Amino acid sequence: MPAALVPVLVLLVILAIDLWVYADARQRADRGAPVVVRIGVFVLGTPETWLLGCLVLWIFFFPLYMVSRAG
C-alpha cells in the first residue's frame, strides 16, 4: 500500500467514528437519555454538537463522548 493512502485511510476511519457518535447520540436522545457534558458554561447535549465537536477536534471529543456515554 502506498504511504500516501495511510492518511486517507485514517481520515476515513475517523469520519466513520464521527458518524457512529452521531448515530449513537441520536439513538440515546430519542430514548430520552441523551449524553450530556457540561464544562463551565459550555454544554454538549445534542447529537449535532457531538458530531461537530468530533469533526473539529476528534482527539478530545471522542474520548469525552465515550467517558460521558459510560457514565
PQR file of N, CA, C, O and H, with PARSE charges and radii, in Angstrom:
ATOM      1  N   MET A   1       0.851  -1.177   0.000 -0.4000 1.5000
ATOM      2  CA  MET A   1       0.000   0.000   0.000 -0.0000 2.0000
ATOM      3  C   MET A   1       0.895   1.238   0.000  0.5500 1.7000
ATOM      4  O   MET A   1       1.814   1.348   0.812 -0.5500 1.4000
ATOM      5  N   PRO A   2       0.628   2.148  -0.895 -0.5600 1.5000
ATOM      6  CA  PRO A   2       1.426   3.384  -0.929  0.2800 2.0000
ATOM      7  C   PRO A   2       1.242   4.193   0.353  0.5500 1.7000
ATOM      8  O   PRO A   2       0.159   4.231   0.937 -0.5500 1.4000
ATOM      9  N   ALA A   3       2.314   4.829   0.768 -0.4000 1.5000
ATOM     10  CA  ALA A   3       2.297   5.613   2.008 -0.0000 2.0000
ATOM     11  C   ALA A   3       1.316   6.778   1.934  0.5500 1.7000
ATOM     12  O   ALA A   3       0.843   7.248   2.968 -0.5500 1.4000
ATOM     13  H   ALA A   3       3.194   4.799   0.294  0.4000 1.0000
ATOM     14  N   ALA A   4       1.010   7.243   0.750 -0.4000 1.5000
ATOM     15  CA  ALA A   4       0.085   8.373   0.612 -0.0000 2.0000
ATOM     16  C   ALA A   4      -1.347   7.987   0.977  0.5500 1.7000
ATOM     17  O   ALA A   4      -2.164   8.860   1.272 -0.5500 1.4000
ATOM     18  H   ALA A   4       1.394   6.861  -0.090  0.4000 1.0000
ATOM     19  N   LEU A   5      -1.659   6.699   0.960 -0.4000 1.5000
ATOM     20  CA  LEU A   5      -3.015   6.265   1.289 -0.0000 2.0000
ATOM     21  C   LEU A   5      -3.269   6.169   2.788  0.5500 1.7000
ATOM     22  O   LEU A   5      -4.422   6.163   3.220 -0.5500 1.4000
ATOM     23  H   LEU A   5      -0.995   5.990   0.720  0.4000 1.0000
ATOM     24  N   VAL A   6      -2.227   6.095   3.570 -0.4000 1.5000
ATOM     25  CA  VAL A   6      -2.382   5.951   5.017 -0.0000 2.0000
ATOM     26  C   VAL A   6      -3.151   7.121   5.625  0.5500 1.7000
ATOM     27  O   VAL A   6      -4.094   6.874   6.377 -0.5500 1.4000
ATOM     28  H   VAL A   6      -1.291   6.100   3.219  0.4000 1.0000
ATOM     29  N   PRO A   7      -2.809   8.374   5.348 -0.5600 1.5000
ATOM     30  CA  PRO A   7      -3.601   9.480   5.910  0.2800 2.0000
ATOM     31  C   PRO A   7      -5.060   9.450   5.446  0.5500 1.7000
ATOM     32  O   PRO A   7      -5.959   9.792   6.215 -0.5500 1.4000
ATOM     33  N   VAL A   8      -5.296   9.051   4.222 -0.4000 1.5000
ATOM     34  CA  VAL A   8      -6.672   8.973   3.711 -0.0000 2.0000
ATOM     35  C   VAL A   8      -7.451   7.917   4.474  0.5500 1.7000
ATOM     36  O   VAL A   8      -8.606   8.135   4.841 -0.5500 1.4000
ATOM     37  H   VAL A   8      -4.566   8.773   3.597  0.4000 1.0000
ATOM     38  N   LEU A   9      -6.824   6.775   4.715 -0.4000 1.5000
ATOM     39  CA  LEU A   9      -7.487   5.716   5.477 -0.0000 2.0000
ATOM     40  C   LEU A   9      -7.769   6.148   6.917  0.5500 1.7000
ATOM     41  O   LEU A   9      -8.829   5.850   7.468 -0.5500 1.4000
ATOM     42  H   LEU A   9      -5.886   6.598   4.417  0.4000 1.0000
ATOM     43  N   VAL A  10      -6.816   6.845   7.512 -0.4000 1.5000
ATOM     44  CA  VAL A  10      -7.017   7.345   8.879 -0.0000 2.0000
ATOM     45  C   VAL A  10      -8.185   8.322   8.909  0.5500 1.7000
ATOM     46  O   VAL A  10      -9.018   8.248   9.812 -0.5500 1.4000
ATOM     47  H   VAL A  10      -5.955   7.087   7.065  0.4000 1.0000
ATOM     48  N   LEU A  11      -8.267   9.226   7.955 -0.4000 1.5000
ATOM     49  CA  LEU A  11      -9.380  10.177   7.891 -0.0000 2.0000
ATOM     50  C   LEU A  11     -10.712   9.471   7.690  0.5500 1.7000
ATOM     51  O   LEU A  11     -11.717   9.866   8.280 -0.5500 1.4000
ATOM     52  H   LEU A  11      -7.591   9.286   7.221  0.4000 1.0000
ATOM     53  N   LEU A  12     -10.729   8.430   6.864 -0.4000 1.5000
ATOM     54  CA  LEU A  12     -11.965   7.676   6.656 -0.0000 2.0000
ATOM     55  C   LEU A  12     -12.410   6.957   7.924  0.5500 1.7000
ATOM     56  O   LEU A  12     -13.605   6.899   8.216 -0.5500 1.4000
ATOM     57  H   LEU A  12      -9.913   8.110   6.384  0.4000 1.0000
ATOM     58  N   VAL A  13     -11.470   6.413   8.674 -0.4000 1.5000
ATOM     59  CA  VAL A  13     -11.801   5.758   9.944 -0.0000 2.0000
ATOM     60  C   VAL A  13     -12.343   6.776  10.933  0.5500 1.7000
ATOM     61  O   VAL A  13     -13.337   6.513  11.611 -0.5500 1.4000
ATOM     62  H   VAL A  13     -10.500   6.460   8.438  0.4000 1.0000
ATOM     63  N   ILE A  14     -11.702   7.933  11.023 -0.4000 1.5000
ATOM     64  CA  ILE A  14     -12.171   8.982  11.941 -0.0000 2.0000
ATOM     65  C   ILE A  14     -13.562   9.463  11.532  0.5500 1.7000
ATOM     66  O   ILE A  14     -14.417   9.669  12.393 -0.5500 1.4000
ATOM     67  H   ILE A  14     -10.895   8.147  10.473  0.4000 1.0000
ATOM     68  N   LEU A  15     -13.798   9.642  10.251 -0.4000 1.5000
ATOM     69  CA  LEU A  15     -15.120  10.054   9.780 -0.0000 2.0000
ATOM     70  C   LEU A  15     -16.168   9.004  10.111  0.5500 1.7000
ATOM     71  O   LEU A  15     -17.280   9.350  10.513 -0.5500 1.4000
ATOM     72  H   LEU A  15     -13.103   9.475   9.552  0.4000 1.0000
ATOM     73  N   ALA A  16     -15.838   7.737   9.952 -0.4000 1.5000
ATOM     74  CA  ALA A  16     -16.772   6.666  10.299 -0.0000 2.0000
ATOM     75  C   ALA A  16     -17.086   6.681  11.794  0.5500 1.7000
ATOM     76  O   ALA A  16     -18.233   6.472  12.189 -0.5500 1.4000
ATOM     77  H   ALA A  16     -14.935   7.456   9.626  0.4000 1.0000
ATOM     78  N   ILE A  17     -16.085   6.925  12.615 -0.4000 1.5000
ATOM     79  CA  ILE A  17     -16.307   7.019  14.064 -0.0000 2.0000
ATOM     80  C   ILE A  17     -17.185   8.222  14.383  0.5500 1.7000
ATOM     81  O   ILE A  17     -18.069   8.129  15.234 -0.5500 1.4000
ATOM     82  H   ILE A  17     -15.154   7.096  12.294  0.4000 1.0000
ATOM     83  N   ASP A  18     -16.958   9.343  13.719 -0.4000 1.5000
ATOM     84  CA  ASP A  18     -17.784  10.538  13.927 -0.0000 2.0000
ATOM     85  C   ASP A  18     -19.243  10.257  13.587  0.5500 1.7000
ATOM     86  O   ASP A  18     -20.143  10.682  14.311 -0.5500 1.4000
ATOM     87  H   ASP A  18     -16.240   9.418  13.028  0.4000 1.0000
ATOM     88  N   LEU A  19     -19.476   9.552  12.502 -0.4000 1.5000
ATOM     89  CA  LEU A  19     -20.848   9.211  12.122 -0.0000 2.0000
ATOM     90  C   LEU A  19     -21.471   8.247  13.126  0.5500 1.7000
ATOM     91  O   LEU A  19     -22.666   8.333  13.407 -0.5500 1.4000
ATOM     92  H   LEU A  19     -18.745   9.207  11.914  0.4000 1.0000
ATOM     93  N   TRP A  20     -20.678   7.337  13.664 -0.4000 1.5000
ATOM     94  CA  TRP A  20     -21.188   6.450  14.708 -0.0000 2.0000
ATOM     95  C   TRP A  20     -21.562   7.241  15.964  0.5500 1.7000
ATOM     96  O   TRP A  20     -22.597   6.980  16.577 -0.5500 1.4000
ATOM     97  H   TRP A  20     -19.707   7.267  13.436  0.4000 1.0000
ATOM     98  N   VAL A  21     -20.715   8.212  16.348 -0.4000 1.5000
ATOM     99  CA  VAL A  21     -21.016   9.058  17.514 -0.0000 2.0000
ATOM    100  C   VAL A  21     -22.355   9.758  17.296  0.5500 1.7000
ATOM    101  O   VAL A  21     -23.188   9.795  18.201 -0.5500 1.4000
ATOM    102  H   VAL A  21     -19.874   8.424  15.850  0.4000 1.0000
ATOM    103  N   TYR A  22     -22.567  10.309  16.111 -0.4000 1.5000
ATOM    104  CA  TYR A  22     -23.828  10.992  15.820 -0.0000 2.0000
ATOM    105  C   TYR A  22     -25.006  10.028  15.927  0.5500 1.7000
ATOM    106  O   TYR A  22     -26.008  10.345  16.567 -0.5500 1.4000
ATOM    107  H   TYR A  22     -21.891  10.279  15.375  0.4000 1.0000
ATOM    108  N   ALA A  23     -24.894   8.852  15.305 -0.4000 1.5000
ATOM    109  CA  ALA A  23     -25.989   7.884  15.326 -0.0000 2.0000
ATOM    110  C   ALA A  23     -26.271   7.402  16.747  0.5500 1.7000
ATOM    111  O   ALA A  23     -27.429   7.262  17.137 -0.5500 1.4000
ATOM    112  H   ALA A  23     -24.079   8.595  14.785  0.4000 1.0000
ATOM    113  N   ASP A  24     -25.222   7.149  17.513 -0.4000 1.5000
ATOM    114  CA  ASP A  24     -25.400   6.692  18.892 -0.0000 2.0000
ATOM    115  C   ASP A  24     -26.017   7.785  19.758  0.5500 1.7000
ATOM    116  O   ASP A  24     -26.919   7.518  20.553 -0.5500 1.4000
ATOM    117  H   ASP A  24     -24.281   7.263  17.196  0.4000 1.0000
ATOM    118  N   ALA A  25     -25.532   9.014  19.604 -0.4000 1.5000
ATOM    119  CA  ALA A  25     -26.083  10.131  20.379 -0.0000 2.0000
ATOM    120  C   ALA A  25     -27.537  10.378  19.998  0.5500 1.7000
ATOM    121  O   ALA A  25     -28.355  10.684  20.866 -0.5500 1.4000
ATOM    122  H   ALA A  25     -24.800   9.230  18.958  0.4000 1.0000
ATOM    123  N   ARG A  26     -27.874  10.250  18.719 -0.4000 1.5000
ATOM    124  CA  ARG A  26     -29.252  10.417  18.258 -0.0000 2.0000
ATOM    125  C   ARG A  26     -30.148   9.336  18.871  0.5500 1.7000
ATOM    126  O   ARG A  26     -31.246   9.631  19.341 -0.5500 1.4000
ATOM    127  H   ARG A  26     -27.210  10.001  18.014  0.4000 1.0000
ATOM    128  N   GLN A  27     -29.680   8.094  18.864 -0.4000 1.5000
ATOM    129  CA  GLN A  27     -30.457   6.986  19.421 -0.0000 2.0000
ATOM    130  C   GLN A  27     -30.695   7.187  20.916  0.5500 1.7000
ATOM    131  O   GLN A  27     -31.806   6.969  21.401 -0.5500 1.4000
ATOM    132  H   GLN A  27     -28.788   7.855  18.482  0.4000 1.0000
ATOM    133  N   ARG A  28     -29.680   7.593  21.634 -0.4000 1.5000
ATOM    134  CA  ARG A  28     -29.820   7.829  23.073 -0.0000 2.0000
ATOM    135  C   ARG A  28     -30.752   9.014  23.355  0.5500 1.7000
ATOM    136  O   ARG A  28     -31.537   8.968  24.303 -0.5500 1.4000
ATOM    137  H   ARG A  28     -28.778   7.770  21.240  0.4000 1.0000
ATOM    138  N   ALA A  29     -30.673  10.057  22.552 -0.4000 1.5000
ATOM    139  CA  ALA A  29     -31.559  11.214  22.733 -0.0000 2.0000
ATOM    140  C   ALA A  29     -33.004  10.821  22.450  0.5500 1.7000
ATOM    141  O   ALA A  29     -33.915  11.255  23.155 -0.5500 1.4000
ATOM    142  H   ALA A  29     -30.036  10.094  21.782  0.4000 1.0000
ATOM    143  N   ASP A  30     -33.217  10.012  21.437 -0.4000 1.5000
ATOM    144  CA  ASP A  30     -34.576   9.566  21.111 -0.0000 2.0000
ATOM    145  C   ASP A  30     -35.171   8.700  22.213  0.5500 1.7000
ATOM    146  O   ASP A  30     -36.388   8.681  22.399 -0.5500 1.4000
ATOM    147  H   ASP A  30     -32.477   9.659  20.865  0.4000 1.0000
ATOM    148  N   ARG A  31     -34.321   7.983  22.944 -0.4000 1.5000
ATOM    149  CA  ARG A  31     -34.796   7.151  24.062 -0.0000 2.0000
ATOM    150  C   ARG A  31     -34.985   7.968  25.334  0.5500 1.7000
ATOM    151  O   ARG A  31     -35.457   7.439  26.341 -0.5500 1.4000
ATOM    152  H   ARG A  31     -33.333   7.999  22.793  0.4000 1.0000
ATOM    153  N   GLY A  32     -34.624   9.242  25.304 -0.4000 1.5000
ATOM    154  CA  GLY A  32     -34.795  10.102  26.470 -0.0000 2.0000
ATOM    155  C   GLY A  32     -33.613  10.099  27.422  0.5500 1.7000
ATOM    156  O   GLY A  32     -33.732  10.570  28.553 -0.5500 1.4000
ATOM    157  H   GLY A  32     -34.240   9.671  24.487  0.4000 1.0000
ATOM    158  N   ALA A  33     -32.484   9.581  26.989 -0.4000 1.5000
ATOM    159  CA  ALA A  33     -31.285   9.547  27.819 -0.0000 2.0000
ATOM    160  C   ALA A  33     -30.102  10.118  27.042  0.5500 1.7000
ATOM    161  O   ALA A  33     -29.166   9.387  26.718 -0.5500 1.4000
ATOM    162  H   ALA A  33     -32.388   9.198  26.070  0.4000 1.0000
ATOM    163  N   PRO A  34     -30.132  11.418  26.739 -0.5600 1.5000
ATOM    164  CA  PRO A  34     -29.046  11.994  25.943  0.2800 2.0000
ATOM    165  C   PRO A  34     -27.722  11.999  26.702  0.5500 1.7000
ATOM    166  O   PRO A  34     -27.690  12.002  27.932 -0.5500 1.4000
ATOM    167  N   VAL A  35     -26.651  12.000  25.948 -0.4000 1.5000
ATOM    168  CA  VAL A  35     -25.314  12.114  26.527 -0.0000 2.0000
ATOM    169  C   VAL A  35     -25.022  13.600  26.659  0.5500 1.7000
ATOM    170  O   VAL A  35     -24.903  14.311  25.661 -0.5500 1.4000
ATOM    171  H   VAL A  35     -26.678  11.997  24.949  0.4000 1.0000
ATOM    172  N   VAL A  36     -24.908  14.062  27.898 -0.4000 1.5000
ATOM    173  CA  VAL A  36     -24.736  15.496  28.155 -0.0000 2.0000
ATOM    174  C   VAL A  36     -23.468  15.718  28.975  0.5500 1.7000
ATOM    175  O   VAL A  36     -23.210  15.012  29.949 -0.5500 1.4000
ATOM    176  H   VAL A  36     -25.004  13.484  28.709  0.4000 1.0000
ATOM    177  N   VAL A  37     -22.687  16.707  28.564 -0.4000 1.5000
ATOM    178  CA  VAL A  37     -21.482  17.114  29.293 -0.0000 2.0000
ATOM    179  C   VAL A  37     -21.536  18.621  29.468  0.5500 1.7000
ATOM    180  O   VAL A  37     -21.844  19.362  28.535 -0.5500 1.4000
ATOM    181  H   VAL A  37     -22.897  17.280  27.772  0.4000 1.0000
ATOM    182  N   ARG A  38     -21.231  19.057  30.681 -0.4000 1.5000
ATOM    183  CA  ARG A  38     -21.152  20.489  30.965 -0.0000 2.0000
ATOM    184  C   ARG A  38     -19.730  20.809  31.409  0.5500 1.7000
ATOM    185  O   ARG A  38     -19.211  20.234  32.366 -0.5500 1.4000
ATOM    186  H   ARG A  38     -20.981  18.455  31.439  0.4000 1.0000
ATOM    187  N   ILE A  39     -19.120  21.735  30.691 -0.4000 1.5000
ATOM    188  CA  ILE A  39     -17.781  22.214  31.044 -0.0000 2.0000
ATOM    189  C   ILE A  39     -17.920  23.727  31.208  0.5500 1.7000
ATOM    190  O   ILE A  39     -17.861  24.480  30.235 -0.5500 1.4000
ATOM    191  H   ILE A  39     -19.542  22.201  29.913  0.4000 1.0000
ATOM    192  N   GLY A  40     -18.103  24.151  32.440 -0.4000 1.5000
ATOM    193  CA  GLY A  40     -18.382  25.566  32.694 -0.0000 2.0000
ATOM    194  C   GLY A  40     -19.724  25.933  32.086  0.5500 1.7000
ATOM    195  O   GLY A  40     -20.742  25.322  32.412 -0.5500 1.4000
ATOM    196  H   GLY A  40     -18.150  23.539  33.230  0.4000 1.0000
ATOM    197  N   VAL A  41     -19.738  26.916  31.213 -0.4000 1.5000
ATOM    198  CA  VAL A  41     -20.977  27.321  30.556 -0.0000 2.0000
ATOM    199  C   VAL A  41     -21.170  26.600  29.220  0.5500 1.7000
ATOM    200  O   VAL A  41     -22.197  26.766  28.562 -0.5500 1.4000
ATOM    201  H   VAL A  41     -18.912  27.413  30.948  0.4000 1.0000
ATOM    202  N   PHE A  42     -20.194  25.814  28.829 -0.4000 1.5000
ATOM    203  CA  PHE A  42     -20.230  25.085  27.574 -0.0000 2.0000
ATOM    204  C   PHE A  42     -20.968  23.760  27.786  0.5500 1.7000
ATOM    205  O   PHE A  42     -20.574  22.964  28.639 -0.5500 1.4000
ATOM    206  H   PHE A  42     -19.359  25.680  29.363  0.4000 1.0000
ATOM    207  N   VAL A  43     -22.034  23.518  27.016 -0.4000 1.5000
ATOM    208  CA  VAL A  43     -22.835  22.308  27.170 -0.0000 2.0000
ATOM    209  C   VAL A  43     -22.873  21.538  25.853  0.5500 1.7000
ATOM    210  O   VAL A  43     -23.209  22.086  24.803 -0.5500 1.4000
ATOM    211  H   VAL A  43     -22.354  24.164  26.323  0.4000 1.0000
ATOM    212  N   LEU A  44     -22.523  20.264  25.932 -0.4000 1.5000
ATOM    213  CA  LEU A  44     -22.671  19.346  24.803 -0.0000 2.0000
ATOM    214  C   LEU A  44     -23.822  18.424  25.148  0.5500 1.7000
ATOM    215  O   LEU A  44     -23.740  17.661  26.111 -0.5500 1.4000
ATOM    216  H   LEU A  44     -22.250  19.819  26.785  0.4000 1.0000
ATOM    217  N   GLY A  45     -24.895  18.485  24.372 -0.4000 1.5000
ATOM    218  CA  GLY A  45     -26.037  17.657  24.731 -0.0000 2.0000
ATOM    219  C   GLY A  45     -26.841  17.155  23.559  0.5500 1.7000
ATOM    220  O   GLY A  45     -27.723  16.315  23.735 -0.5500 1.4000
ATOM    221  H   GLY A  45     -24.962  19.104  23.590  0.4000 1.0000
ATOM    222  N   THR A  46     -26.564  17.646  22.367 -0.4000 1.5000
ATOM    223  CA  THR A  46     -27.325  17.187  21.209 -0.0000 2.0000
ATOM    224  C   THR A  46     -26.411  16.370  20.297  0.5500 1.7000
ATOM    225  O   THR A  46     -25.194  16.554  20.310 -0.5500 1.4000
ATOM    226  H   THR A  46     -25.848  18.328  22.224  0.4000 1.0000
ATOM    227  N   PRO A  47     -26.988  15.481  19.519 -0.5600 1.5000
ATOM    228  CA  PRO A  47     -26.163  14.714  18.581  0.2800 2.0000
ATOM    229  C   PRO A  47     -25.383  15.601  17.619  0.5500 1.7000
ATOM    230  O   PRO A  47     -24.264  15.272  17.227 -0.5500 1.4000
ATOM    231  N   GLU A  48     -25.979  16.724  17.244 -0.4000 1.5000
ATOM    232  CA  GLU A  48     -25.312  17.635  16.317 -0.0000 2.0000
ATOM    233  C   GLU A  48     -24.059  18.264  16.937  0.5500 1.7000
ATOM    234  O   GLU A  48     -23.033  18.401  16.270 -0.5500 1.4000
ATOM    235  H   GLU A  48     -26.888  16.992  17.562  0.4000 1.0000
ATOM    236  N   THR A  49     -24.147  18.644  18.214 -0.4000 1.5000
ATOM    237  CA  THR A  49     -22.969  19.237  18.860 -0.0000 2.0000
ATOM    238  C   THR A  49     -21.874  18.191  19.057  0.5500 1.7000
ATOM    239  O   THR A  49     -20.688  18.504  18.948 -0.5500 1.4000
ATOM    240  H   THR A  49     -24.980  18.533  18.756  0.4000 1.0000
ATOM    241  N   TRP A  50     -22.268  16.957  19.347 -0.4000 1.5000
ATOM    242  CA  TRP A  50     -21.265  15.891  19.458 -0.0000 2.0000
ATOM    243  C   TRP A  50     -20.586  15.658  18.121  0.5500 1.7000
ATOM    244  O   TRP A  50     -19.365  15.514  18.060 -0.5500 1.4000
ATOM    245  H   TRP A  50     -23.231  16.703  19.436  0.4000 1.0000
ATOM    246  N   LEU A  51     -21.365  15.619  17.053 -0.4000 1.5000
ATOM    247  CA  LEU A  51     -20.792  15.427  15.723 -0.0000 2.0000
ATOM    248  C   LEU A  51     -19.850  16.573  15.378  0.5500 1.7000
ATOM    249  O   LEU A  51     -18.731  16.337  14.920 -0.5500 1.4000
ATOM    250  H   LEU A  51     -22.357  15.736  17.103  0.4000 1.0000
ATOM    251  N   LEU A  52     -20.282  17.795  15.590 -0.4000 1.5000
ATOM    252  CA  LEU A  52     -19.449  18.952  15.284 -0.0000 2.0000
ATOM    253  C   LEU A  52     -18.161  18.934  16.099  0.5500 1.7000
ATOM    254  O   LEU A  52     -17.080  19.190  15.569 -0.5500 1.4000
ATOM    255  H   LEU A  52     -21.191  17.987  15.962  0.4000 1.0000
ATOM    256  N   GLY A  53     -18.281  18.632  17.380 -0.4000 1.5000
ATOM    257  CA  GLY A  53     -17.094  18.551  18.225 -0.0000 2.0000
ATOM    258  C   GLY A  53     -16.120  17.504  17.734  0.5500 1.7000
ATOM    259  O   GLY A  53     -14.913  17.740  17.684 -0.5500 1.4000
ATOM    260  H   GLY A  53     -19.160  18.423  17.810  0.4000 1.0000
ATOM    261  N   CYS A  54     -16.650  16.336  17.371 -0.4000 1.5000
ATOM    262  CA  CYS A  54     -15.782  15.260  16.882 -0.0000 2.0000
ATOM    263  C   CYS A  54     -15.153  15.613  15.539  0.5500 1.7000
ATOM    264  O   CYS A  54     -14.003  15.260  15.279 -0.5500 1.4000
ATOM    265  H   CYS A  54     -17.631  16.145  17.412  0.4000 1.0000
ATOM    266  N   LEU A  55     -15.896  16.304  14.692 -0.4000 1.5000
ATOM    267  CA  LEU A  55     -15.327  16.704  13.403 -0.0000 2.0000
ATOM    268  C   LEU A  55     -14.215  17.732  13.569  0.5500 1.7000
ATOM    269  O   LEU A  55     -13.216  17.701  12.850 -0.5500 1.4000
ATOM    270  H   LEU A  55     -16.830  16.591  14.904  0.4000 1.0000
ATOM    271  N   VAL A  56     -14.395  18.642  14.520 -0.4000 1.5000
ATOM    272  CA  VAL A  56     -13.428  19.726  14.700 -0.0000 2.0000
ATOM    273  C   VAL A  56     -12.206  19.274  15.495  0.5500 1.7000
ATOM    274  O   VAL A  56     -11.073  19.571  15.115 -0.5500 1.4000
ATOM    275  H   VAL A  56     -15.207  18.667  15.104  0.4000 1.0000
ATOM    276  N   LEU A  57     -12.429  18.558  16.595 -0.4000 1.5000
ATOM    277  CA  LEU A  57     -11.325  18.185  17.481 -0.0000 2.0000
ATOM    278  C   LEU A  57     -11.549  16.765  17.993  0.5500 1.7000
ATOM    279  O   LEU A  57     -11.852  16.554  19.167 -0.5500 1.4000
ATOM    280  H   LEU A  57     -13.349  18.317  16.904  0.4000 1.0000
ATOM    281  N   TRP A  58     -11.395  15.806  17.099 -0.4000 1.5000
ATOM    282  CA  TRP A  58     -11.703  14.411  17.378 -0.0000 2.0000
ATOM    283  C   TRP A  58     -10.915  13.871  18.572  0.5500 1.7000
ATOM    284  O   TRP A  58     -11.475  13.150  19.397 -0.5500 1.4000
ATOM    285  H   TRP A  58     -11.149  15.978  16.146  0.4000 1.0000
ATOM    286  N   ILE A  59      -9.668  14.196  18.676 -0.4000 1.5000
ATOM    287  CA  ILE A  59      -8.793  13.648  19.717 -0.0000 2.0000
ATOM    288  C   ILE A  59      -9.277  14.014  21.122  0.5500 1.7000
ATOM    289  O   ILE A  59      -8.951  13.313  22.080 -0.5500 1.4000
ATOM    290  H   ILE A  59      -9.213  14.782  18.005  0.4000 1.0000
ATOM    291  N   PHE A  60     -10.035  15.078  21.263 -0.4000 1.5000
ATOM    292  CA  PHE A  60     -10.583  15.494  22.556 -0.0000 2.0000
ATOM    293  C   PHE A  60     -12.021  15.012  22.735  0.5500 1.7000
ATOM    294  O   PHE A  60     -12.357  14.438  23.771 -0.5500 1.4000
ATOM    295  H   PHE A  60     -10.300  15.648  20.485  0.4000 1.0000
ATOM    296  N   PHE A  61     -12.872  15.241  21.732 -0.4000 1.5000
ATOM    297  CA  PHE A  61     -14.301  14.994  21.896 -0.0000 2.0000
ATOM    298  C   PHE A  61     -14.695  13.521  21.832  0.5500 1.7000
ATOM    299  O   PHE A  61     -15.649  13.124  22.500 -0.5500 1.4000
ATOM    300  H   PHE A  61     -12.599  15.707  20.891  0.4000 1.0000
ATOM    301  N   PHE A  62     -13.998  12.702  21.058 -0.4000 1.5000
ATOM    302  CA  PHE A  62     -14.357  11.291  21.012 -0.0000 2.0000
ATOM    303  C   PHE A  62     -14.128  10.605  22.356  0.5500 1.7000
ATOM    304  O   PHE A  62     -15.031   9.921  22.838 -0.5500 1.4000
ATOM    305  H   PHE A  62     -13.222  13.024  20.515  0.4000 1.0000
ATOM    306  N   PRO A  63     -12.954  10.758  22.983 -0.5600 1.5000
ATOM    307  CA  PRO A  63     -12.800  10.155  24.324  0.2800 2.0000
ATOM    308  C   PRO A  63     -13.779  10.748  25.338  0.5500 1.7000
ATOM    309  O   PRO A  63     -14.282  10.032  26.204 -0.5500 1.4000
ATOM    310  N   LEU A  64     -14.050  12.043  25.237 -0.4000 1.5000
ATOM    311  CA  LEU A  64     -15.023  12.675  26.137 -0.0000 2.0000
ATOM    312  C   LEU A  64     -16.398  12.058  25.961  0.5500 1.7000
ATOM    313  O   LEU A  64     -17.099  11.817  26.944 -0.5500 1.4000
ATOM    314  H   LEU A  64     -13.641  12.625  24.534  0.4000 1.0000
ATOM    315  N   TYR A  65     -16.793  11.798  24.717 -0.4000 1.5000
ATOM    316  CA  TYR A  65     -18.081  11.152  24.453 -0.0000 2.0000
ATOM    317  C   TYR A  65     -18.119   9.755  25.045  0.5500 1.7000
ATOM    318  O   TYR A  65     -19.107   9.369  25.669 -0.5500 1.4000
ATOM    319  H   TYR A  65     -16.223  11.993  23.919  0.4000 1.0000
ATOM    320  N   MET A  66     -17.058   9.000  24.853 -0.4000 1.5000
ATOM    321  CA  MET A  66     -17.032   7.626  25.356 -0.0000 2.0000
ATOM    322  C   MET A  66     -17.129   7.588  26.886  0.5500 1.7000
ATOM    323  O   MET A  66     -17.830   6.742  27.441 -0.5500 1.4000
ATOM    324  H   MET A  66     -16.255   9.313  24.346  0.4000 1.0000
ATOM    325  N   VAL A  67     -16.440   8.486  27.558 -0.4000 1.5000
ATOM    326  CA  VAL A  67     -16.499   8.535  29.016 -0.0000 2.0000
ATOM    327  C   VAL A  67     -17.883   8.976  29.483  0.5500 1.7000
ATOM    328  O   VAL A  67     -18.432   8.407  30.427 -0.5500 1.4000
ATOM    329  H   VAL A  67     -15.870   9.173  27.107  0.4000 1.0000
ATOM    330  N   SER A  68     -18.446   9.981  28.829 -0.4000 1.5000
ATOM    331  CA  SER A  68     -19.761  10.501  29.199 -0.0000 2.0000
ATOM    332  C   SER A  68     -20.852   9.471  28.919  0.5500 1.7000
ATOM    333  O   SER A  68     -21.825   9.365  29.666 -0.5500 1.4000
ATOM    334  H   SER A  68     -18.000  10.443  28.062  0.4000 1.0000
ATOM    335  N   ARG A  69     -20.683   8.729  27.855 -0.4000 1.5000
ATOM    336  CA  ARG A  69     -21.656   7.708  27.458 -0.0000 2.0000
ATOM    337  C   ARG A  69     -21.704   6.600  28.494  0.5500 1.7000
ATOM    338  O   ARG A  69     -22.777   6.073  28.790 -0.5500 1.4000
ATOM    339  H   ARG A  69     -19.893   8.816  27.248  0.4000 1.0000
ATOM    340  N   ALA A  70     -20.563   6.244  29.044 -0.4000 1.5000
ATOM    341  CA  ALA A  70     -20.496   5.154  30.009 -0.0000 2.0000
ATOM    342  C   ALA A  70     -21.073   5.554  31.369  0.5500 1.7000
ATOM    343  O   ALA A  70     -21.545   4.707  32.127 -0.5500 1.4000
ATOM    344  H   ALA A  70     -19.691   6.672  28.803  0.4000 1.0000
ATOM    345  N   GLY A  71     -21.029   6.840  31.663 -0.4000 1.5000
ATOM    346  CA  GLY A  71     -21.442   7.300  32.999 -0.0000 2.0000
ATOM    347  C   GLY A  71     -22.831   7.653  33.109  0.5500 1.7000
ATOM    348  O   GLY A  71     -23.284   8.050  34.182 -0.5500 1.4000
ATOM    349  H   GLY A  71     -20.646   7.529  31.047  0.4000 1.0000
TER
END
